[in-house]
Amino acid sequence: MTTMIDDGNLDISNHDSFAGGVPHKTFERLRREDPVHWTPEHDGGRGFWSLTRHADILAANGDNQTFSSAQGIRIEDQTREEYLARRTFQETDPPEHRATRKLLNPAFSKGAVAGYEAMITDLAVNIVDEAIKLDSFDGVAEIAKQLPMLMLGRILGFPREDLDWLVSKGDALIGNTDPDFAQVLVDKVDTSAYRFMPFRSPAGVELYDYAEAILNGEKKIDENGLLQRIIDQNQNHEVMDERGFKNFFCLLVAAGNDTTRYSIAMALYLLAKDPSLLQQLREGDLWDSAADEFIRYASPTMHFRRTATCDVELGGKQIKAGDKVVLWFVSGNRDEEVFDDPFDVKLDRQAGRHVAFGQGGVHVCLGMWLARMELRVLLKVLADRVERFELLEEPSWTRSNFICGVKKLPLRAHLRSA
Ligand code: HEM
């Protein structure tokens, strides 16, 4: 895998530019010199506008009439047929978007998630206690991956024995440009056979089959779980047709796992780099702001795309109807106009100002309260048990300009004396 040195001029349309971590110098320069930047695509795509400042991202995200999600939300161009075959409610605008969101909101609201705290704590205690028994361990595999996977399994109601498989397929969807996650890399080989599948990925076919087995009763899931409730409420396909359900199923499996995993992995990495953070956590009541600070720092979904529905001026640039407009949340979250010392970790930073969850738009993350709760609970469990983490190796990163994640994080935990 090629790793490029970030000299401030990397091509952000190229996944290789992210294989050594986010090219923050490049984003820093863009925010300063050309915040609404026309970005040609190195693989022959038609190019897109890159919004890199917090204020522009918020403005565009808040105006879905001008910046629509209904022609695709990833940089890849889709034909109308591909779009219709693959879309979920995330790829629609209001009013269409509302029906599904209304169906799902109650289960993911702040209040509903508060009811999961005891369950999350039990899981977190178990996971951490198992990991820290080991002399050294991979923080991603042993901790960061486990909590979101087990939690989502419980909430949605999947059989425990299927979780690893489901998560590996979700990884293959989201990591469709990284050879550690997917065998078929969308930017390297012809993927036209999968063009009607989520993320243009063969893993989509397998997840469709699993979803179909649930729908026709061959695969038993927890009848009190959220997924069964959604199926029951959608009996007559009023909200989602069968294809829509399968796409939504893939979205939940993928979006609910990797994002939280990579936020936790980033937290572990930062705690290992600066042991005083664990001490600060123990001394102050910073759990909420600390969870948000780690999520801001991680910004695991680095961008989502919109399409301009009319000619519009933004940041002095003339955007034309039909142009692709990419909201680089990862850059907005380091905007020096909004965050003091944006590259520092400040556990008491005002929570909620970042845009890692797509704040300010109607698509703001459905799972944000769950993700925050998982981070918060896990931080408490870690601070309680671990004096400091020793970083045994620098982490490796996903090759993707969409998802930013620590793939591997060799650690040793030095425990607090009883
Ligand atoms: C730290 C963890 C997470 C991050 C950073 C994150 C990030 C995001 C972002 C940026 C969006 C906005 C997409 C857009 O503007 O088009 C989004 C939407 C969404 N997220 Fe998350 N997410 C996280 C966790 C989760 C979890 C745990 C779940 C599910 C349990 C989830 C499910 C979704 C869904 C279904 C949407 C689409 C919402 C809509 O279109 O109305 N996410 N997420």
Residues whose N, C-alpha, C, O or C-beta is under 5 A from the ligand:
A	BS01	HEM	I73 F89 Q90 L252 A255 G256 T259 T260 S263 I295 P300 T301 F304 V355 A356 F357 G358 V362 H363 V364 C365 L366 G367 M368 L370 A371
